Amino acid sequence: MGFFDDLRSRIEQVDSVVSVGLDADLDRLPEHLLDKDLPRWAFNRRIIDATHEHAAAYKPNAAFYEDADGWRALRETIAYAHGKGVPVLLDAKRADIGNTTRKYANLLDEADAITVNPYMGRDSIQPFLAREDKGVFVLCRTSNPGGADLQSLELESGEPLYERVAALCDLWNENGNVGLVVGATGPDELEHIREQVPDLPFLVPGVGAQGGDAEAAVEFGLADGVGLVNSSRGIIFAGEDQGEDFDKAAGQAAKRLKNRLNQYR
Protein backbone atom coordinates (compact mmCIF):
# COMPACT_ATOMS: atom_id res chain seq x y z
CA MET A 1 0.00 0.00 0.00
CA GLY A 2 1.14 3.53 -0.75
CA PHE A 3 1.00 6.57 1.49
CA PHE A 4 -2.38 7.79 0.29
CA ASP A 5 -3.91 4.34 0.84
CA ASP A 6 -2.60 4.40 4.40
CA LEU A 7 -3.82 7.96 4.83
CA ARG A 8 -7.31 7.01 3.64
CA SER A 9 -7.42 4.22 6.20
CA ARG A 10 -6.30 6.58 8.95
CA ILE A 11 -8.87 9.21 7.97
CA GLU A 12 -11.63 6.62 8.09
CA GLN A 13 -10.39 5.20 11.40
CA VAL A 14 -10.43 8.51 13.30
CA ASP A 15 -13.03 10.33 11.16
CA SER A 16 -10.65 13.23 10.75
CA VAL A 17 -8.60 15.06 8.12
CA VAL A 18 -6.69 17.09 10.71
CA SER A 19 -2.93 17.34 10.35
CA VAL A 20 -1.29 18.47 13.59
CA GLY A 21 1.82 20.52 12.89
CA LEU A 22 4.53 19.66 15.41
CA ASP A 23 6.49 22.91 15.27
CA ALA A 24 8.24 22.48 18.60
CA ASP A 25 9.73 25.96 18.98
CA LEU A 26 12.12 25.89 21.95
CA ASP A 27 11.27 29.53 22.70
CA ARG A 28 7.62 28.59 23.28
CA LEU A 29 7.88 25.30 25.11
CA PRO A 30 6.57 25.08 28.69
CA GLU A 31 9.29 26.04 31.14
CA HIS A 32 8.96 22.84 33.14
CA LEU A 33 10.06 20.81 30.08
CA LEU A 34 13.25 22.74 29.37
CA ASP A 35 15.35 20.71 31.82
CA LYS A 36 14.51 17.46 30.04
CA ASP A 37 17.19 15.69 28.01
CA LEU A 38 15.23 16.37 24.81
CA PRO A 39 12.65 19.10 25.53
CA ARG A 40 11.16 19.00 22.03
CA TRP A 41 10.61 15.27 22.28
CA ALA A 42 9.09 15.63 25.76
CA PHE A 43 6.73 18.30 24.40
CA ASN A 44 5.78 16.32 21.30
CA ARG A 45 5.09 13.19 23.29
CA ARG A 46 2.57 15.04 25.45
CA ILE A 47 0.99 16.61 22.37
CA ILE A 48 0.72 13.25 20.60
CA ASP A 49 -0.82 11.61 23.67
CA ALA A 50 -3.43 14.38 23.81
CA THR A 51 -4.24 14.66 20.10
CA HIS A 52 -3.72 11.31 18.38
CA GLU A 53 -7.39 10.35 18.56
CA HIS A 54 -8.15 13.38 16.38
CA ALA A 55 -5.10 13.36 14.09
CA ALA A 56 -5.04 11.95 10.57
CA ALA A 57 -1.34 12.82 10.43
CA TYR A 58 1.41 14.70 12.20
CA LYS A 59 3.48 17.29 10.36
CA PRO A 60 6.74 18.25 12.05
CA ASN A 61 8.51 21.12 10.33
CA ALA A 62 12.20 20.31 9.90
CA ALA A 63 13.20 23.91 10.69
CA PHE A 64 12.51 23.29 14.38
CA TYR A 65 14.76 20.23 14.55
CA GLU A 66 17.87 21.07 12.55
CA ASP A 67 20.49 20.55 15.23
CA ALA A 68 21.91 17.42 16.84
CA ASP A 69 19.41 17.16 19.69
CA GLY A 70 16.63 18.24 17.35
CA TRP A 71 17.18 15.35 14.96
CA ARG A 72 17.19 12.97 17.92
CA ALA A 73 13.93 14.49 19.12
CA LEU A 74 12.44 14.22 15.66
CA ARG A 75 13.31 10.53 15.32
CA GLU A 76 11.77 9.81 18.71
CA THR A 77 8.69 11.80 17.72
CA ILE A 78 8.22 9.93 14.44
CA ALA A 79 8.64 6.55 16.11
CA TYR A 80 6.14 7.48 18.82
CA ALA A 81 3.58 8.73 16.32
CA HIS A 82 3.96 5.50 14.35
CA GLY A 83 3.39 3.60 17.59
CA LYS A 84 0.03 5.37 17.84
CA GLY A 85 -0.76 4.39 14.24
CA VAL A 86 -0.45 7.94 12.90
CA PRO A 87 1.49 8.69 9.68
CA VAL A 88 4.08 11.45 9.69
CA LEU A 89 4.55 14.06 7.00
CA LEU A 90 7.88 15.86 7.27
CA ASP A 91 7.54 19.48 6.21
CA ALA A 92 11.02 19.97 4.82
CA LYS A 93 10.43 21.68 1.43
CA ARG A 94 13.50 19.98 0.00
CA ALA A 95 14.80 19.79 -3.57
CA ASP A 96 18.15 20.12 -5.30
CA ILE A 97 20.09 18.46 -8.09
CA GLY A 98 22.02 15.23 -8.55
CA ASN A 99 23.46 13.49 -5.55
CA THR A 100 22.28 16.27 -3.21
CA THR A 101 18.60 15.65 -3.79
CA ARG A 102 19.17 11.90 -3.60
CA LYS A 103 20.57 12.49 -0.10
CA TYR A 104 17.62 14.69 0.81
CA ALA A 105 15.30 11.89 -0.27
CA ASN A 106 16.82 9.71 2.46
CA LEU A 107 14.61 11.66 4.87
CA LEU A 108 11.85 9.39 3.62
CA ASP A 109 13.58 6.51 5.37
CA GLU A 110 12.17 8.08 8.54
CA ALA A 111 8.92 9.79 7.52
CA ASP A 112 5.93 8.62 5.50
CA ALA A 113 5.66 11.73 3.32
CA ILE A 114 7.49 14.98 2.68
CA THR A 115 6.97 18.43 1.22
CA VAL A 116 9.16 19.44 -1.74
CA ASN A 117 9.85 22.60 -3.72
CA PRO A 118 9.35 22.32 -7.51
CA TYR A 119 11.24 25.49 -8.46
CA MET A 120 14.21 23.58 -9.90
CA GLY A 121 12.08 21.23 -12.00
CA ARG A 122 11.31 17.54 -12.12
CA ASP A 123 14.85 16.20 -11.83
CA SER A 124 15.23 18.02 -8.51
CA ILE A 125 12.36 16.06 -6.95
CA GLN A 126 12.59 12.82 -8.94
CA PRO A 127 14.29 10.86 -6.12
CA PHE A 128 11.26 11.66 -3.95
CA LEU A 129 8.76 10.78 -6.68
CA ALA A 130 10.53 7.45 -7.18
CA ARG A 131 9.68 6.35 -3.64
CA GLU A 132 6.39 4.71 -4.62
CA ASP A 133 5.28 3.99 -1.07
CA LYS A 134 5.90 7.54 0.17
CA GLY A 135 3.82 10.70 -0.21
CA VAL A 136 5.26 13.78 -1.96
CA PHE A 137 3.44 17.08 -1.43
CA VAL A 138 4.64 19.69 -3.91
CA LEU A 139 4.42 23.39 -3.09
CA CYS A 140 1.81 24.90 -5.41
CA ARG A 141 -0.02 27.91 -3.95
CA THR A 142 1.13 28.61 -0.44
CA SER A 143 -0.72 30.43 2.33
CA ASN A 144 1.84 33.14 3.10
CA PRO A 145 1.20 36.68 1.78
CA GLY A 146 4.42 36.71 -0.24
CA GLY A 147 3.47 33.54 -2.09
CA ALA A 148 1.94 35.67 -4.84
CA ASP A 149 5.31 37.27 -5.61
CA LEU A 150 6.21 34.30 -7.80
CA GLN A 151 3.34 31.83 -7.72
CA SER A 152 0.84 34.24 -9.29
CA LEU A 153 3.10 35.50 -12.06
CA GLU A 154 1.40 35.16 -15.43
CA LEU A 155 3.16 33.00 -18.01
CA GLU A 156 3.10 33.61 -21.76
CA SER A 157 0.29 31.06 -21.97
CA GLY A 158 -1.82 33.35 -19.79
CA GLU A 159 -1.88 30.96 -16.82
CA PRO A 160 -0.35 31.81 -13.45
CA LEU A 161 2.74 29.88 -12.45
CA TYR A 162 0.91 27.95 -9.73
CA GLU A 163 -1.46 26.51 -12.33
CA ARG A 164 1.48 25.26 -14.37
CA VAL A 165 2.93 23.64 -11.25
CA ALA A 166 -0.38 21.86 -10.60
CA ALA A 167 -0.57 20.62 -14.20
CA LEU A 168 3.01 19.35 -14.10
CA CYS A 169 2.42 17.53 -10.82
CA ASP A 170 -0.55 15.79 -12.38
CA LEU A 171 1.80 14.52 -15.11
CA TRP A 172 4.48 13.56 -12.59
CA ASN A 173 2.03 11.47 -10.54
CA GLU A 174 3.04 8.21 -12.24
CA ASN A 175 3.24 6.33 -8.93
CA GLY A 176 0.06 7.76 -7.43
CA ASN A 177 2.06 9.38 -4.63
CA VAL A 178 1.87 13.10 -5.46
CA GLY A 179 -0.16 15.73 -3.62
CA LEU A 180 -0.12 19.52 -3.61
CA VAL A 181 0.36 22.13 -0.91
CA VAL A 182 -2.43 24.67 -1.44
CA GLY A 183 -3.20 27.25 1.24
CA ALA A 184 -6.63 27.86 2.76
CA THR A 185 -6.07 31.63 2.74
CA GLY A 186 -6.99 31.81 -0.98
CA PRO A 187 -10.25 29.83 -1.30
CA ASP A 188 -10.91 30.91 -4.91
CA GLU A 189 -7.50 29.66 -5.97
CA LEU A 190 -8.03 26.50 -3.96
CA GLU A 191 -11.24 25.85 -5.87
CA HIS A 192 -9.64 26.60 -9.22
CA ILE A 193 -6.72 24.25 -8.61
CA ARG A 194 -9.10 21.49 -7.56
CA GLU A 195 -10.99 21.89 -10.84
CA GLN A 196 -7.71 21.59 -12.70
CA VAL A 197 -6.40 18.50 -10.88
CA PRO A 198 -9.39 16.58 -9.49
CA ASP A 199 -7.42 13.52 -8.38
CA LEU A 200 -4.52 14.98 -6.39
CA PRO A 201 -4.89 15.17 -2.59
CA PHE A 202 -4.02 18.53 -1.05
CA LEU A 203 -2.21 19.47 2.12
CA VAL A 204 -4.01 22.66 3.12
CA PRO A 205 -2.19 24.89 5.62
CA GLY A 206 -3.43 28.18 6.97
CA VAL A 207 -6.66 27.16 8.74
CA GLY A 208 -5.32 27.68 12.27
CA ALA A 209 -3.38 30.78 13.29
CA GLN A 210 -3.46 32.16 9.73
CA GLY A 211 -7.27 32.24 9.67
CA GLY A 212 -7.87 30.36 6.42
CA ASP A 213 -11.24 29.21 5.11
CA ALA A 214 -12.10 25.89 6.77
CA GLU A 215 -15.09 25.17 4.53
CA ALA A 216 -13.08 25.70 1.35
CA ALA A 217 -10.22 23.65 2.78
CA VAL A 218 -12.50 20.64 3.11
CA GLU A 219 -14.63 21.17 0.01
CA PHE A 220 -11.69 21.58 -2.34
CA GLY A 221 -8.75 20.09 -0.41
CA LEU A 222 -9.93 16.49 -0.47
CA ALA A 223 -9.68 14.17 -3.47
CA ASP A 224 -12.24 11.39 -3.04
CA GLY A 225 -12.14 12.03 0.69
CA VAL A 226 -8.34 12.04 1.00
CA GLY A 227 -6.34 15.09 1.99
CA LEU A 228 -5.08 16.96 5.04
CA VAL A 229 -5.96 20.27 6.65
CA ASN A 230 -3.13 21.44 8.89
CA SER A 231 -3.01 23.48 12.04
CA SER A 232 0.22 23.91 13.96
CA ARG A 233 0.38 26.79 16.46
CA GLY A 234 -3.41 26.84 16.84
CA ILE A 235 -3.26 23.36 18.35
CA ILE A 236 0.10 22.76 19.96
CA PHE A 237 0.26 26.17 21.68
CA ALA A 238 -3.43 26.37 22.57
CA GLY A 239 -2.42 25.83 26.21
CA GLU A 240 0.66 28.02 26.16
CA ASP A 241 -0.51 29.91 29.26
CA GLN A 242 -1.69 26.81 31.14
CA GLY A 243 1.60 25.48 32.46
CA GLU A 244 1.70 21.73 33.01
CA ASP A 245 -1.79 21.32 31.54
CA PHE A 246 -0.75 22.59 28.11
CA ASP A 247 -1.46 19.24 26.50
CA LYS A 248 -5.11 19.18 27.58
CA ALA A 249 -5.75 22.42 25.73
CA ALA A 250 -4.01 21.02 22.65
CA GLY A 251 -6.24 17.96 22.69
CA GLN A 252 -9.32 20.13 22.97
CA ALA A 253 -8.14 22.34 20.10
CA ALA A 254 -7.53 19.33 17.87
CA LYS A 255 -10.98 17.96 18.66
CA ARG A 256 -12.61 21.33 17.92
CA LEU A 257 -10.87 21.57 14.57
CA LYS A 258 -11.85 18.01 13.67
CA ASN A 259 -15.48 18.73 14.49
CA ARG A 260 -15.37 22.03 12.61
CA LEU A 261 -13.96 20.42 9.49
CA ASN A 262 -16.33 17.46 9.70
CA GLN A 263 -19.27 19.85 9.33
CA TYR A 264 -18.21 20.26 5.70
CA ARG A 265 -17.09 16.72 4.85
ABEGO torsion letter per residue (X at the ends): XBAAAAAAAAAAAAGBABBBBBBBBAAABBAAAAABABAAAAAAAAAAAAAAAABABBBBBAAAABBAAAAAAAAAAAAAAAAAGBBBBBBAGBEBBEAAAAAAAAAAAABABBBBBAAAEAAAAAAAAABAABBBBBBABBABAAAAAAAABBBAAGBBAAAAAAAAAAAAAAAGABBBBBBAABAAAAAAAAAABAABBBBBBGABAAGBBAAAAAAAABBGGBEBBBBBAAAAAAAAAAEAAAAAAAAAAAAAAAAAAAAAX
